[in-house]
Amino acid sequence: MDQQYIINLSFVGASFLLYIGIAIWAKAGSTSDFYVAGGGVHPITNGAAIGADWMSAASFISMAGLIAAGGYSNSTFLMGWTGGYVLLAMLLAPYLRKFGKFTVPEFIGDRFYSQNARLVAVICLIVASVTYVIGQMAGAGVAFSRFLEVDSTMGLMIAAVVVFIYAVMGGMKGITYTQVAQYCVLIVAYTIPAVFISMNLTGNAIPPLGLFSTHVDSGMPVLEKLNQVITDLGFNSYTADVDNKLNMVLFTLSLMIGTAGLPHVIIRFFTVPKVADARWSAGWALVFIALLYLTAPAVASMARLNIMTTIYEDGTDAQPILYENRPDWIKEWEVTGLIEFQDKNNDGRIQLYNDANEDFAPVAKARGWEGNEFTYNNDILVLANPEIAQLPGWVIGLIAAGGLAAALSTAAGLLLAISSAVSHDLIKGRFNPDISDKGELLAARISMGVAIVVATYLGANPPGFAAQVVALAFGIAAASLFPVLMMGIFSKRVNNVGAISGMLAGLIFTLVYIFIYKGWFFIPGTNNLPDTAQHWVAGISPLSIGAVGAIVNFAVAFIVSNATEEPPEEIQKLVESVRYPRGAGTAQDH
């Protein structure tokens, strides 16, 4: 057992004990505690909890890896998720808080005066949330497989047990205070390595400023140096413009409105005493989120530059390093299977270049290269960054705890959203309205346990790396839940038939498109269309289709509503009262 393993285990173990201790201290004693933490959370506390809920494994682990791999073209993740939060805070959260319900499906059911609308909303919520939680569990598996030296399946099991203890026991009350602790862990873990790396590469201790500073070794601007290194190896320029702007706009929009429709973040605004507190929570959350999101582009760029200069120590014109001389961080990550080397030309050196670039092929051939030999999973970049930069062991242990905190905090929020939808909206709302508060609390805990088991199983076999899976979840939420929430607040004319028709149309349209191109759905007469730009309809990727699904949802809902009866007068007055709030509104047991 080496020293670094002991450090990692100490940091992770201490953080887990903290989370479990908080859950015991804040154990939920009622359904109000379980669903909305009793409705008495302070705005600053809620803002930090929202920040942790928001900054999932996709933000902490995968977003920087995506930006590192794609440069400017993948900045859509950054723009979409940040813009989506502002959309949620301004257009939805205060009004939903004024309505004073426990769950998103309950709002939809009451606003559209239909138990069927509530049921469809539950289905949409579960599909989006389960897809999202797969990405969180997959991210936890990546972190565990490296830092605790176990395989990803065992890592998922450990993560599931920890989440089970503090989420099932504490409910929203326990999760809220646990997420505050997780936010502190993850933001410190993310920013400290970034400061070290920025200092090493640029001499600037503030990573966002370091990104636009001078590279110490070359005297060139950091981004200019990075562009030179990767284009010399046949990769696209890091700062290159995007060819398919339609897809970029739709993808950004899908992430934005999907963000605003995600139930696990929306329910956080139900935990504060009054509407004004919901607005303050939104403001504080934006501050907490900005600390990581302003740092992520610098982490991504510097990680990419670090990897390239590790393989080509004397510049890209020189021979790459010998495999036997590879640094320790490569050896450590090879054990996980997330880094692979294949010596295709038997020269014992690591050739890392873009072998798909036909223009670069003659250069590679002249050098005796026979294909790219070094591959790595994008999800490892943030976690491996401290090792690549040769930072102290305690920093590596800290980022291990941070990565797990990011994955587990969002997983807990999602599992709570799923649990409350099953126990409150299905069991109490539809099948057993007379269930006691104690019985409903038990049902909520059992639902949470089942959801954890399902999420763990699916997390062991994810359909992509963390941020890709999460992007699919955002697309599903964008196409199904966001439009009906917007219409429920801002339109008095949309009725129950229109809302149900819109949700189903948006959800089915989006799922079918995703399933076709991801190979999960077979159409007779086709050979499962490849998930490539030349085969997408109008160049729209499966990750972007949620924005189109939302348009379908809006269109169907308005067309059907205008072809059928207006909503009852009392519902139209209810919409007016929600849109122009005059009181605080308090979540009540139902």
BELBELUR-V799374 format. One record per backbone hydrogen bond with DSSP energy under -1.0 kcal/mol. CO is the residue of the C=O (numbers start at 1). NH is the residue of the N-H. E is the energy in kcal/mol with one decimal. If there is no record, write none. Layout:
# BELBELUR-V799374
co=CO nh=NH e=E
co=CO nh=NH e=E
This chain:
# BELBELUR-V799374
co=2 nh=6 e=-1.6
co=3 nh=7 e=-2.2
co=4 nh=8 e=-2.9
co=5 nh=9 e=-2.7
co=6 nh=10 e=-2.1
co=7 nh=11 e=-2.4
co=8 nh=12 e=-2.7
co=9 nh=13 e=-2.7
co=10 nh=14 e=-2.5
co=11 nh=15 e=-2.1
co=12 nh=16 e=-2.3
co=13 nh=17 e=-2.3
co=14 nh=18 e=-1.9
co=15 nh=19 e=-2.2
co=16 nh=20 e=-2.5
co=17 nh=21 e=-2.5
co=18 nh=22 e=-2.2
co=19 nh=23 e=-2.1
co=20 nh=24 e=-2.1
co=21 nh=25 e=-2.2
co=22 nh=26 e=-2.5
co=30 nh=34 e=-2.4
co=31 nh=35 e=-2.9
co=32 nh=36 e=-2.0
co=32 nh=38 e=-2.3
co=33 nh=37 e=-1.3
co=33 nh=173 e=-1.2
co=34 nh=172 e=-2.8
co=36 nh=39 e=-2.6
co=37 nh=40 e=-1.0
co=42 nh=46 e=-3.1
co=43 nh=47 e=-2.5
co=44 nh=48 e=-2.1
co=45 nh=49 e=-2.2
co=46 nh=50 e=-2.8
co=47 nh=51 e=-2.2
co=48 nh=52 e=-2.1
co=49 nh=53 e=-2.7
co=50 nh=54 e=-3.0
co=51 nh=55 e=-2.8
co=54 nh=56 e=-1.9
co=56 nh=60 e=-3.0
co=57 nh=61 e=-2.4
co=57 nh=62 e=-1.8
co=58 nh=63 e=-3.0
co=62 nh=66 e=-2.3
co=63 nh=67 e=-2.5
co=64 nh=68 e=-2.6
co=65 nh=69 e=-2.0
co=66 nh=70 e=-2.6
co=67 nh=71 e=-3.0
co=70 nh=73 e=-1.1
co=71 nh=74 e=-1.4
co=72 nh=75 e=-1.8
co=74 nh=77 e=-1.3
co=75 nh=79 e=-2.5
co=76 nh=80 e=-3.3
co=77 nh=81 e=-2.2
co=78 nh=82 e=-1.7
co=79 nh=83 e=-2.5
co=80 nh=84 e=-2.2
co=81 nh=85 e=-1.4
co=82 nh=86 e=-1.6
co=83 nh=87 e=-2.2
co=84 nh=88 e=-2.5
co=85 nh=89 e=-2.8
co=86 nh=90 e=-2.3
co=87 nh=91 e=-2.7
co=88 nh=92 e=-1.5
co=88 nh=93 e=-2.7
co=92 nh=96 e=-2.6
co=93 nh=97 e=-2.4
co=94 nh=98 e=-1.9
co=95 nh=99 e=-1.5
co=96 nh=100 e=-1.1
co=103 nh=107 e=-1.6
co=104 nh=108 e=-2.3
co=105 nh=109 e=-2.9
co=106 nh=110 e=-2.3
co=107 nh=111 e=-3.1
co=108 nh=112 e=-2.2
co=109 nh=114 e=-2.3
co=110 nh=113 e=-1.1
co=114 nh=118 e=-1.5
co=115 nh=119 e=-2.1
co=116 nh=120 e=-2.6
co=117 nh=121 e=-2.2
co=118 nh=122 e=-1.9
co=119 nh=123 e=-2.1
co=120 nh=124 e=-2.5
co=121 nh=125 e=-2.8
co=122 nh=126 e=-2.7
co=123 nh=127 e=-2.5
co=124 nh=128 e=-2.4
co=125 nh=129 e=-2.9
co=126 nh=130 e=-2.8
co=127 nh=131 e=-1.8
co=128 nh=132 e=-2.2
co=129 nh=133 e=-2.8
co=130 nh=134 e=-1.4
co=132 nh=136 e=-1.2
co=133 nh=137 e=-2.4
co=134 nh=138 e=-2.5
co=135 nh=139 e=-2.1
co=136 nh=140 e=-2.2
co=137 nh=141 e=-2.1
co=138 nh=142 e=-1.9
co=139 nh=143 e=-2.1
co=140 nh=144 e=-2.7
co=141 nh=145 e=-2.5
co=142 nh=146 e=-1.2
co=143 nh=147 e=-2.3
co=144 nh=148 e=-2.0
co=151 nh=155 e=-2.3
co=152 nh=156 e=-2.4
co=153 nh=157 e=-1.9
co=154 nh=158 e=-2.3
co=155 nh=159 e=-2.6
co=156 nh=160 e=-2.6
co=157 nh=161 e=-2.1
co=158 nh=162 e=-2.2
co=159 nh=163 e=-2.6
co=160 nh=164 e=-2.5
co=161 nh=165 e=-2.1
co=162 nh=166 e=-2.1
co=163 nh=167 e=-2.8
co=164 nh=168 e=-1.6
co=165 nh=169 e=-1.2
co=166 nh=170 e=-1.3
co=167 nh=171 e=-2.2
co=169 nh=28 e=-1.3
co=170 nh=174 e=-1.9
co=171 nh=175 e=-2.9
co=172 nh=176 e=-2.6
co=173 nh=177 e=-1.4
co=174 nh=178 e=-2.1
co=175 nh=179 e=-2.8
co=176 nh=180 e=-1.5
co=177 nh=181 e=-1.6
co=178 nh=182 e=-2.5
co=179 nh=183 e=-2.5
co=180 nh=184 e=-1.9
co=181 nh=185 e=-2.1
co=182 nh=186 e=-3.0
co=183 nh=187 e=-2.7
co=184 nh=188 e=-1.6
co=185 nh=189 e=-2.3
co=186 nh=190 e=-1.9
co=187 nh=191 e=-2.3
co=188 nh=192 e=-2.2
co=190 nh=194 e=-1.0
co=191 nh=195 e=-2.4
co=192 nh=196 e=-2.2
co=193 nh=197 e=-2.8
co=194 nh=198 e=-2.5
co=195 nh=199 e=-2.4
co=196 nh=200 e=-2.5
co=197 nh=201 e=-2.4
co=198 nh=202 e=-2.7
co=199 nh=203 e=-1.1
co=201 nh=216 e=-3.2
co=206 nh=210 e=-2.6
co=207 nh=211 e=-2.0
co=210 nh=213 e=-1.9
co=213 nh=222 e=-2.3
co=215 nh=219 e=-2.8
co=220 nh=215 e=-4.3
co=221 nh=225 e=-2.8
co=222 nh=226 e=-2.6
co=223 nh=227 e=-2.5
co=224 nh=228 e=-2.2
co=225 nh=229 e=-2.4
co=226 nh=230 e=-2.4
co=227 nh=231 e=-2.3
co=228 nh=232 e=-1.7
co=230 nh=233 e=-1.0
co=230 nh=235 e=-2.3
co=231 nh=234 e=-1.5
co=233 nh=354 e=-2.5
co=237 nh=240 e=-1.4
co=238 nh=72 e=-2.6
co=243 nh=245 e=-1.4
co=244 nh=248 e=-1.7
co=245 nh=249 e=-2.7
co=246 nh=250 e=-2.6
co=247 nh=251 e=-2.6
co=248 nh=252 e=-2.4
co=249 nh=253 e=-2.6
co=250 nh=254 e=-2.6
co=251 nh=255 e=-2.4
co=252 nh=256 e=-2.2
co=253 nh=257 e=-2.8
co=254 nh=258 e=-1.9
co=255 nh=259 e=-2.2
co=256 nh=260 e=-1.9
co=259 nh=262 e=-1.3
co=262 nh=266 e=-1.7
co=263 nh=267 e=-2.5
co=266 nh=269 e=-1.7
co=267 nh=270 e=-1.2
co=268 nh=271 e=-1.3
co=271 nh=41 e=-2.7
co=274 nh=278 e=-1.3
co=275 nh=279 e=-1.7
co=276 nh=280 e=-2.1
co=277 nh=281 e=-2.6
co=278 nh=282 e=-1.9
co=279 nh=283 e=-1.9
co=280 nh=284 e=-2.6
co=281 nh=285 e=-2.6
co=282 nh=286 e=-2.0
co=283 nh=287 e=-1.6
co=284 nh=288 e=-2.3
co=285 nh=289 e=-2.9
co=286 nh=290 e=-2.2
co=287 nh=291 e=-1.2
co=289 nh=293 e=-2.5
co=290 nh=294 e=-2.4
co=292 nh=296 e=-2.0
co=295 nh=299 e=-2.2
co=296 nh=300 e=-2.7
co=297 nh=301 e=-2.3
co=298 nh=302 e=-2.5
co=299 nh=303 e=-2.1
co=300 nh=304 e=-2.2
co=301 nh=305 e=-2.2
co=302 nh=306 e=-2.4
co=303 nh=307 e=-2.2
co=304 nh=308 e=-2.1
co=305 nh=309 e=-2.4
co=306 nh=310 e=-1.3
co=307 nh=311 e=-1.9
co=308 nh=312 e=-2.4
co=311 nh=321 e=-2.4
co=312 nh=315 e=-1.5
co=315 nh=318 e=-1.4
co=321 nh=350 e=-2.2
co=322 nh=325 e=-1.2
co=323 nh=326 e=-1.7
co=327 nh=331 e=-1.4
co=328 nh=332 e=-2.7
co=329 nh=333 e=-2.0
co=330 nh=334 e=-2.0
co=334 nh=337 e=-1.2
co=338 nh=377 e=-2.2
co=340 nh=375 e=-2.2
co=342 nh=344 e=-1.6
co=348 nh=323 e=-3.8
co=351 nh=373 e=-3.1
co=353 nh=355 e=-1.2
co=354 nh=357 e=-1.3
co=360 nh=364 e=-2.2
co=361 nh=365 e=-2.7
co=362 nh=366 e=-2.2
co=363 nh=367 e=-1.3
co=364 nh=369 e=-2.8
co=365 nh=368 e=-1.4
co=373 nh=342 e=-1.9
co=375 nh=340 e=-2.5
co=377 nh=380 e=-2.0
co=378 nh=381 e=-1.3
co=380 nh=384 e=-3.1
co=381 nh=385 e=-1.4
co=384 nh=388 e=-2.6
co=385 nh=389 e=-2.4
co=386 nh=391 e=-3.2
co=387 nh=390 e=-1.1
co=392 nh=396 e=-1.2
co=393 nh=397 e=-2.1
co=394 nh=398 e=-2.0
co=395 nh=399 e=-2.3
co=396 nh=400 e=-1.6
co=397 nh=401 e=-1.9
co=398 nh=402 e=-2.3
co=399 nh=403 e=-2.6
co=400 nh=404 e=-1.8
co=401 nh=405 e=-2.2
co=402 nh=406 e=-2.4
co=403 nh=407 e=-1.9
co=404 nh=408 e=-2.8
co=405 nh=409 e=-2.4
co=406 nh=410 e=-1.4
co=407 nh=411 e=-2.0
co=408 nh=412 e=-2.3
co=409 nh=413 e=-1.7
co=410 nh=414 e=-2.6
co=411 nh=415 e=-2.6
co=412 nh=416 e=-2.1
co=413 nh=417 e=-1.9
co=414 nh=418 e=-2.4
co=415 nh=419 e=-2.8
co=416 nh=420 e=-2.9
co=417 nh=421 e=-1.7
co=418 nh=422 e=-2.0
co=419 nh=423 e=-3.0
co=420 nh=424 e=-2.0
co=420 nh=425 e=-1.2
co=421 nh=426 e=-1.2
co=422 nh=427 e=-2.7
co=423 nh=428 e=-2.1
co=424 nh=429 e=-1.0
co=426 nh=430 e=-1.6
co=426 nh=431 e=-2.2
co=427 nh=432 e=-3.7
co=432 nh=435 e=-1.8
co=436 nh=440 e=-2.7
co=437 nh=441 e=-2.2
co=438 nh=442 e=-2.0
co=439 nh=443 e=-2.4
co=440 nh=444 e=-2.5
co=441 nh=445 e=-2.0
co=442 nh=446 e=-2.5
co=443 nh=447 e=-2.7
co=444 nh=448 e=-2.2
co=445 nh=449 e=-2.3
co=446 nh=450 e=-2.4
co=447 nh=451 e=-2.5
co=448 nh=452 e=-2.2
co=449 nh=453 e=-1.9
co=450 nh=454 e=-2.4
co=451 nh=455 e=-2.7
co=452 nh=456 e=-2.3
co=453 nh=457 e=-2.1
co=454 nh=458 e=-2.5
co=455 nh=459 e=-2.3
co=456 nh=460 e=-1.1
co=458 nh=461 e=-1.2
co=465 nh=469 e=-2.0
co=466 nh=470 e=-2.4
co=467 nh=471 e=-2.2
co=468 nh=472 e=-1.7
co=469 nh=473 e=-1.8
co=470 nh=474 e=-2.3
co=471 nh=475 e=-2.1
co=472 nh=476 e=-2.1
co=473 nh=477 e=-2.4
co=474 nh=478 e=-2.6
co=475 nh=479 e=-2.0
co=476 nh=480 e=-1.4
co=477 nh=481 e=-1.3
co=477 nh=482 e=-2.0
co=481 nh=485 e=-2.1
co=482 nh=486 e=-2.5
co=483 nh=487 e=-2.8
co=484 nh=488 e=-1.9
co=485 nh=489 e=-1.4
co=486 nh=490 e=-2.9
co=487 nh=491 e=-1.7
co=495 nh=499 e=-2.4
co=496 nh=500 e=-2.4
co=497 nh=501 e=-2.4
co=498 nh=502 e=-2.7
co=499 nh=503 e=-2.4
co=500 nh=504 e=-2.3
co=501 nh=505 e=-2.4
co=502 nh=506 e=-2.8
co=503 nh=507 e=-2.6
co=504 nh=508 e=-2.7
co=505 nh=509 e=-2.4
co=506 nh=510 e=-2.0
co=507 nh=511 e=-2.7
co=508 nh=512 e=-2.6
co=509 nh=513 e=-1.9
co=510 nh=514 e=-2.5
co=511 nh=515 e=-3.1
co=512 nh=516 e=-2.3
co=513 nh=517 e=-1.7
co=514 nh=518 e=-2.1
co=515 nh=520 e=-1.9
co=515 nh=521 e=-1.4
co=523 nh=526 e=-2.0
co=530 nh=532 e=-2.0
co=532 nh=535 e=-1.8
co=532 nh=536 e=-1.1
co=536 nh=539 e=-1.3
co=537 nh=540 e=-2.0
co=541 nh=544 e=-1.3
co=544 nh=547 e=-1.5
co=545 nh=549 e=-2.6
co=546 nh=550 e=-2.0
co=547 nh=551 e=-1.6
co=548 nh=552 e=-2.3
co=549 nh=553 e=-2.4
co=550 nh=554 e=-2.8
co=551 nh=555 e=-2.7
co=552 nh=556 e=-2.7
co=553 nh=557 e=-2.5
co=554 nh=558 e=-2.5
co=555 nh=559 e=-2.5
co=556 nh=560 e=-2.8
co=557 nh=561 e=-2.3
co=558 nh=562 e=-2.3
co=561 nh=564 e=-1.0
co=568 nh=572 e=-1.8
co=569 nh=573 e=-2.1
co=570 nh=574 e=-1.7
co=571 nh=575 e=-2.2
co=572 nh=576 e=-1.7
co=573 nh=577 e=-2.2
co=574 nh=578 e=-2.0
co=575 nh=579 e=-2.2
co=576 nh=580 e=-1.8
